[in-house]
């Protein structure tokens, strides 16, 4: 075996049939050649003078090669009957043109690894090919890949090309291409093994004649997933092919179970497609780029399956049981779809989240920055690695920081560092520290009321949280309003998800009120695109031109029931740190199917926990506001319409009926969480305060003095609110007493 050593800008060698000129080594005969080292601006050329006389294979063994060449291929197989590129086990090899993509798409003259004759890539090592201007790997004849771990990234052109044919029999191949992913430019393609993950801006897999996929695990995600004018055969492979622009027009009937899907809306990447049969997962693969069409194929999948996209059940025009070997159009989720990750929000148990993070103390010391840090998280025994975690919250974070405590609220973003990471399709969760709520129940009671009346709201539950093996604290767990929630509430293209942002408006205070003076940019786009906040402006204009004579016009702009549902929960359960209170914030909106919908959020200051010692229990349910006026909340003009008023009253009555016996409603939650509250080493309150906050007292609710912001010393010293360091006064208001009183007030007002 000859050896070729790269030495930065020069080459040395040992053995025969190698010539060196400057930084170029030329191999002139078949045989074994070991190559290692770093080379800038040089080449390896295989040039057999007469391949009819020397018909044996040239074997290149890459044993830790780093080569860059911006003007020519790093490896050029100019002439040889056969050449194999062998990736030595345990080594990593890098070939790059060290260039950036041109301003306009251009056809490259070469590839970073360029073969004019047959070429086989194999072995047990790794090869990374990066191309800014060139192709990644190109072969004029037959290209075969039988082993190794290959990563090919191109910024301008196709990633992997074989002119006569492309054959993949093994190995792991990851492609990210601005052009086609894997392409046979003049002939056929056959994949019989290996693991392929292809992201392409054009065709993920393309053959000029036939395409035969008889083995391997294949993710083919492109503007088009599969393209071949000849016969496409799926028989033995596990395949997900997705497309944005075109389905595969000539797929035909396949030997193995195959499902073709045309979605109603375009979905983002990192929304895995899953098939279940009899409650078991039969197929699951992630999507590597946005998509509208999908082909799912694998041997021996049950005839009837349920389809999930991004962890959200998707159906075809109301049909949830889909038959394999069928094609479906108009595939979409519903806004009440079942969820693959629903188990995380099972309220019959307290979940367990374990955080593995060696630099936890540094993270907590940096809490006020709200910067993400990497960690591994295990949820009920299932681990997701390299996720992002940060502290969250405004007042809650300030409270904890100023008190020199460390029970912060956290936001977990599974795809922060790995853009394809998720938990059964879910990409974000939050863990709220319940800093202001001795009962630990205000949030969950309100969210359950949302579910009862059909309002849009995140899913929620409880969890114990462990850090590096030790119990850290007991948390309220919720689906973070972000990409996953937006996807499941969005039913059409051009959907947009907005946050009523915590931004001080021009007139002071939080103003997401939709008054005529409201600044549009008080809302923040969290999903989708609306650069000019056009849909926010449409709502603002419509509601300020609204009256009982033209009220039907508002239904073209608003999903009226969702707004009435949100307002009913706020008013019935006195969540006045919301649109219905002094500060118009703490809600989300989703624009979908041409209308704006209200999304409920943040109830920790409900049920008498907002600086008035329970006085809000006597607030006017018919006005639906507290410490503000209907004139300051234009959307509440909806209640001037008798039809809408009746609808709102109906939602309020549903909530009162749900909690008609507050002690009975609270008892099972208390039984579930009591041991976890008692074991919490960082609980902000005492066990006695927890018990008194969920118990019915002998004299019932005693509304305190002050009745508002004025008696609590402002925001300066948090302990001055009268509720202790971690409360706005809620520990002096039993949620059971409050709900009993509130029910009495509501029944007296609306029956």
Secondary structure by P-SEA (a helix, b strand, c coil): cbbbbbcccccccccccccccccbbbbccbbbbbbbbbbccbbbbbbccccccccccbbbbbcbbbbbbccccccccccccbbbbcccccbbbbbcccccccccbbbbcccccccccbbbbbccbbbbbbbcccccbbbccbbbbcccbbbbbbcccccbbbccbbbbcccbbbbbcccccccccccbbbbcccbbbbbbccccbbbccbbbbcccbbbbbcccccccccccccccccbbbbbcccccccccccccbbbbbbbcccccccbbbbbbccccccbbbbbcccccbbbbbbcccccbbbbbcccbbbbccccccccccccccccccccccccccccccccccbbbbbbbccaaaaaaaaccccbbbbbbbbcccccccbbbbbbbbaaaaaaaaaaccccccccccccccccccccccccbbbbbcccccccccaaaaaaaaaaaaccbbbbcbbbbbbccccccccccccccccaaaaaaacccccbbbbbcccccccccccccccccccccccccccccccccaaaaaaaaaaaaaccccaaaaaaaccaaaaaaaaaaaaaaacccccccccccccbbbbbcccbbbbbbcccccccccccccccccccccccccccccccccccccccccaaaaaaaaaaaaaaaaaaccccccaaaaaaacaaaaaacccccccaaaaaaaaccccccccccccccccccccccccccccccccccccccccaaaaaaaaaaaaaaccc
